[in-house]
Amino acid sequence: MKIAIAATAPRTDAPVDDRFGRCPYFVIIDDQEISSVSNPGLRAAGGAGVATAQYLAVQKVDAVCAGNVGPNALAVLAAAKIRVYQTIAGTVRDNLDALRDGRLTAVNSATVPSHTGSR
């Protein structure tokens, strides 16, 4: 399973970011291979969540872990059959372990309204 976790830095010891569309990085775990990517939606004028979701769909991600996901991004992720999980406080590694142990909650509806991450 290929997993993307919203992160504040491109490392597994980085804290998770509570934003999906405007997190700075995603740490991507594909079996035992770990990589990171800068989020292309970070600096979008609008539609950051949708742009980010589309990017992750192109990357063939199976699951996303983020603190909050808006309705438009969630719709794109659902259409791409990407599962979404809400992160817990801690690092990317903490959340990867929690996901593997079944301790993260699946997200089936938006956790925030549209345009929440625009800080």
Order of alpha helices (4+ residues) and beta strands (2+ residues): beta-beta-beta-alpha-beta-alpha-beta-alpha-beta
